[in-house]
Amino acid sequence: MSTSFIHEVQSQRVVFAPGASVRVADEAGRLGMKRALVIATPGSGARLGARLVEILGARSAGLHARAVVHVPKAVAEAGLAAAANADGLVAAGGGAAIGLAKIIARDRGLPILAVPTTYSGSEATAIWGMSEGERKFTGKDARALPRTIVYDPDLTVGLPAAVSAASAMNAIAHCVEGLWVSDRTPFLMALATDATRRFAVHLPRVIADGSDRDSRAECLIAAWLAGVVLTAGTALQHKLAHVLGGLGLPHAETHAIILPHVTRFNLAAAPEAQARLVEALGGDPADRLALMLRGFPIPQRLAEIGFDRAKVDFVAGEVAAMSISAPREASAEDVRTLLAAAY
């Protein structure tokens, strides 16, 4: 068997340390930011955002705490208006805040400094997403890649178990799919395997004891690796999750629910991925992922997160139209079967 691939290395600075959030002003300065707008979600995200505004001091252009999951078009437009006088963005929190910052950066050409507090890994990718009506649109743009990531494990200590579990399962989905997409490379497969192993060991510990700082740090490292893996591209797992997201289903929970089912469907056609996941997870991959899901305080079925069964044909048609072929083709009937199993 001959091997061929193209691997392009992203340019991104990563600062990882307990308490690293105090360095945000210095890191913003390295990027030339003099008027950095902090992007966050309402609630706890806004509280973190306010702290970062204080840390930024004279470099702050204020706080915009209106980020929403899937970045609805109206939310994107409000974010673009809020950033009119900014020369940089500090995205504070999880995928919703980072996602909104990416849309602003893409359209305004502003650098992003990301301060992640969940495990989705979105901060390590140039992939953006935005929703309108019942459809979610995604793409890749170099302007959407955060220039610097500041990882502070201390910021994750208060992360609720449900958010920890769901966002980490989202990251594990990046790793699993990264082992079977057509543009995978040896480098990215090594990262995917290592990140999956770290999550398998440390995520259950985090869920059992949210104050376990060592395991929190390990999960944050795994999240970064998983995000880098996502640069290889996506296939059935992510395409299906994005279509479901367009219907308003929560992104991370959707990934978590469908992951064991998509894994079982695909691994028969992906022997190398199968072998790596058996090693990383310690058993049959689909069974181990299902067992992890059952052990976490998050929704277990699509019915629990509001999926309307009347939309099955719509979802199946949307996914089938994408002509997914790696590691195997997924027909509309295949998608219907997966949705029925996950429902």
N, C-alpha and C positions, 0 to 999 in steps of 0.2 A: 504494500500500500504506500503510495506517495503522499507526502504531506506538503501543503502549500498554504501560506497565509500572508496577510498584510497586517502589521500592528503599528498603529500610530499612537505615540505617547502624548497624553494631554499635559499641558503646562498648568500646574496648580500647586500652590504653596499650602502645606498642611502643618498646623501648629497644634500639638496634642499634649496636654498636661492638666492635672488637677489644678483648678483655679486659673486656667488659661484665659478665661473671659476678661480678666483685668487688662489683658494685652490688646484688647480690641481697638483702642484709640491709636496705639502704636502701629498696629497692622493696617488700620485705615490710612494712617499717614504714609506707610510704605506704598500704598496704592494711589497716593496723591489726592485722597479725599479731603475736602475742606468743608463740604456740606453734605454729610451722609444721612440719608433718610432711613430710619429703622423700620423694617416691615415685620409685622407680627399678626397673630390672630387676636381676637378679643379674649378677655379673661386672663388665664395664666400666661398666655403668650404676651399680652399687653404689659403684664407686670415685669416679665423678663425684658421686654422692649424698653420699658421705662428705666430699668437698671442700666441698660446699654447706652441709652441717651445720656445718663449721668456720666458713665465712663468715657463716652466720646467727648463730653464737654463742649468746647468751642467748635469741634468738628461736626457737631450734630445739626441736622436740618429738621429734627423733630421725629415724631412717631406716627406711623400710619398702621393702626391695629385693626384692619378690616379684611385680612386674608381669610379665604374660605376654600375648603377642599375642592379640587377640580377646577379652580379658577374660573367661575362663570364670567361670561363676557362683560357684564356690568361691573363686576368686581375688578376686572382687569382695567377697564376704562377709568374707574375711580382711582386706581393705583397709579396709572399713567399721569393723571391730572395732579395727584399729590406730589409726584416726583418732578414736576415741571422745573423747579429751581434747584434740584439736587445734582451733585456731581458724582454720587456713588450711593450704593445701597448696602445696608446691613440686614441680612435676613435672619431673624431670631426665632427659633422654634423648630417645628416639624415641616412636613412636606407642603402644607398649605402656604406657609409664609415663604418658603423657598420657591415654591411654584409661582407665586405672584411676583416675587422679585425677578424671576427668570423672564417673565413676559415683559416687565418694565425694561429690563436690561436688553432684551432682544430688540425692542422698539426704540429705546432711547440711547442705546450704546453705552450704558453705564456699567462700571465694574461692580461685582457683588462680593461682599465678604459674608460668608455664611457662618452662623453660630448654631449648629444643630443640637436639638435636645431629644430627638427620637432616633430610631434605628433604621429608617427607610433607606438611607443612602442617597437620596435625591441630590444632595449637595455635591456629590462627586461626578455628576453627569451634566452633559449639555442638552439633555432632553427636556423639552418644555411641553406643557399640556394646557388646554383651555377648553371649556365646555360652553355649548350654546344649544338651548332646547334639549333634545334627547341625545345629542351626539357630543362626544369628546374628541377633540382634534389634538394630535401630538406631532412633534417634529424634533429635529436636532439642529442646533444653531450654536456656533462657537461663542457668540455673545452671551448665551444663557449659562455658560459654564462659570460657576463662582471662581474668582481668581485666587481667593484665599479661603481656607476653612479653618476655623478655630474650634477645636474639640476640647470641651471642658467636662470631664466625666462627672464632676460635682453637680453640674446643672441637671443631670439625669436622675439624681438620687430621689427626687420627689415625684418622678414620673409614675403615674398610676400603673398597676400591673396590667390592666387591659390595654393601655396604650403601648406599654413596653412590648407585650406579646404580639399585638397586631402589627406594629411597625416592624418588629424583628421578623415575623413571618413574611412580610412584604419583602424584606431584604433577602431572606432565604430563597424566595421566589426568583430574585435576580440571579442568585448563585445556581440554582437548579437549572433554570433556563439557559444560563450562560454556558452550561456543559453540553447543550445540544444545538444551539443556534449555528447556522452555517458559517458565520464570520468569527467563530471562536478561535482563540489562539492559545498556544501552550502557556503563555504568561497569565492570561485571564482565567484559564482553567485551573491553574495552580492557586490563584487568588480565590476562586469560587470554592475549591475544595477546602482550603484553609479556613475561610470565613464560615462555611457550613459546619466544620468541626468545632470552631469556637462557639458558635451559637448552640450547637447540640449540647455542649458541656455547660455553658454559662447562662444561657437564657432560662432554663428551669430554676437555676439558683437565684436569678434576679426576681423571678415570679414568686419564689418562696420567701425571699428576703430582699425587699427593695432597697435596703440600706447596705447591701453587699457591694462595696465600692470597687473591689477588685473585679468582680464579675460584670459590674456596670461598665468598667473601662474596657474589658474584653469584648463586650457586646458592641461598644462604640467603635472599637477597632474593626470588628467584623462588619459593621455597617458601612464603614468607609471602603473596605475591600469589596463588599457587595456592590456598592455604587459604581466603583471602577469597572467591575465585571459587566455592568449594564451597558458599557460602551460598545460591547460586541453586537448589540442589537437585541431584538425581541422576536418572539414567536407566539405560539398559541396561548401560553399563560398570560402574557401581558396584553396581547390583543383582546383576548376575552375579557380581562379585567377592565380594560379601557372602555369597551363597548358597554359593559355593565355600569361602569362609572358614569357614562353619559345618561343613564337612566336614574342617576341620583344615588346609587349605592355607594357606601363608604369605601374608599380605595383600599386601605390596608386590610380591613376585615374581608373584603371580597377576595383579595389575593390569598389570604389565609385559608378561606373556606374552599376555594377551588383547587388549591395547590396539590393536595394528595390525589385528587381525581385526574388532573392534567398529567401529573407525574406518572401515575399508573398507565395512562393512555400512551404516553410517549416513550417510556423507557424500554419497551420491547424493541423499539427501533433505534435505540441509542446505547449500545453495549458499553462504550467507554464511560459515558455518564453514569450508567448503572453501577459499574465497578467503583468509580470514585465516590458515589453517594453511599454505597454499602459501607465503604471504608470510613467515611466521614460521620455517618449516622449510626453505624453499628447494627445494621440489619436491612431488611427489605425497605427501600426508600419510601415508597408510598405508605406502607404500614407504619414506619417510624414517624413520618410527617403527620399522619392521621392521629397517632398516639400523642404526639406533641400538642396538636390542636385540641384534643380532648382534655389535656391537662391544664389548659389555659382558660382564664375567665373571660373569654370572648365568644361571640356568636359562632355556632357550629354549622349552621345551614343557611342557604340563601333565603329561605322563608323567614328567618329571624331578622334579616336586615332589609326587608321590604321588597324583595324581588317579586314582581307581578308575573305569574305563570303565563298570562296572556301575551307576554312579550317574548316568549321562547322563540317563536318563528322569526321575529324581528332580529333578535340577537344572533340566531343561527345563520340567517341570511347575511348579516353584516360581516360576521367572521368568515364565512365561506367565501365571500367576495374578495377577501384579502389573499386568497390562494396560498395559504401557508403550506410549506412543504418540508420544513425541517423540524424534527427529524423524520416526520411522516406527514402525509396530507391529512387535513382535517375537513371533512365534508360537513354540510349542514346537519345531516343526520347524526354524525359524530358529536357535534356541538349540542344537539338536542339531548343525546344520551348523557353527556357530561353534566348538563344543566339539571337533568332529572335526578342524577345521582347526588348532586350537590344541594338540591332543593330540600 
